[in-house]
């Protein structure tokens, strides 16, 4: 599975992933740990990183899945893993 590049738009990052509908995934964003982040798309809500990681589990419902992360932050790495 190959992910497409992320897009940065005025303080927000948009991630688009190639996914298989019905399959479950774990997304790990490695970010600066000192603040809360608003996220939308695959998951909607406000999250606080644990040891600099935001972890999101989801089941894909389309060939492409998106996640928007609000606020400016230091972004280091993003890993998407298919778990089933």
N, C-alpha and C positions, 0 to 999 in steps of 0.2 A: 504494500500500500504506500502510495506517495502522497505527501501533503503539498499543497500549493503555498507560495509565499504569503506571508502576512502583509497587511496593509496598515499604514499609520495615517490617521486622519485627525488632526487637531486634538491631541491629547488622548485619543482612543486608538487601540489596536484592534484590528479585525482579522481573525484567523478563519481560513476556509480550508476544510479537510475533505479529502476524497474518502467516502465511507460506503459501507455496504448496508443497505436497509435491513433492519432486524438484528444486526450484530451489535454487541456491547463493547464499549471503548472506555479507556481511562486516559484522561488528559492531565498532564503535569506541566504547569507553568512555573518556571523558576524566576522569581521576581524579587524586588526589594521588599523586605519584610515589615517595614515600619508603619504601614497604613492599611486601611480597609479598601477594597476594590469593588466597584459595581460591575457586574457581568450580566450579559444578556445573550440570548440565542439558544444554545444547547442547554443552558441553565440560566435562570433569572434570579438575581438576588445580590446581596452584599456579602463578601467573604473577607476573612482575615487570613493571610498566609500563615501556615505552620512551618517554622524553620525555613522561610523563604519560598515555600511551595504552595501553589493553589492546585488542588486536586479536584477534578470533576469527572464523575462517572456518568455515562449516558448510553442509551440505545439509539442508534441511528434510525431515522425514519425517511431518509433520502440519500441520494448518491453523493451529495455534498452537505456537510454540516458546518455551521458557522458559530463563532463565539466572538462577542465584542467585549473588550475589557476597557472600562472607563478610567479616567484620571491618568495623569502623566506619572510614569514610574520607570525604574530601571528594569528592563526585560533582558534576561540572560539566555533562556533556553525554553523551548516548548517540545514536549514529547507526547506523541499519540500512540497508544498501544491497544491493539484489538485483543480482547480477553475471551472471546468465544467465536 
